[in-house]
Amino acid sequence: MAEKTIETLEQDLKTEHGLYLRALADFDNYRRRIDRERSQFGTEALRDFMSELLDVVDDLERFLDFVGKETSPFIDGIRFVYQKLQSLLEREGVRSFESVGKPFDPSLHEAVATVPAEGKTEGSVVQEARRGYKFKDDVLRPARVVVAR
């Protein structure tokens, strides 16, 4: 009878140990999933913020194109702010990409118009209406382009 109790207790101990190991593995998987989701959430939040910031970059570029080579303390200050913003974006992995002269790629470009080819390769980008950007290796914002037909 004592042997039966010892065997039963050993079996119960093995069962409980197996449940403990399963719970430990489940918790470890839960922790990894939460860490992965938190990282993805942070990356998505950063992407959203950087995407909104690109509209400000566009406005600054339009202003600087408009004033050309004019100088004044105000314009020089705007140029300085623009350069700081560009440096910040580059540090965070946001970079513009060239489109003019390249073949139209729907994963990188949004076509806003087409024009007769006239010496250009058909299907190539002839003008950028809005610059495109990548965040690390992913497209953050596609370029809006005019394509030769």
Order of alpha helices (4+ residues) and beta strands (2+ residues): alpha-alpha-beta-beta-beta-beta-beta-beta
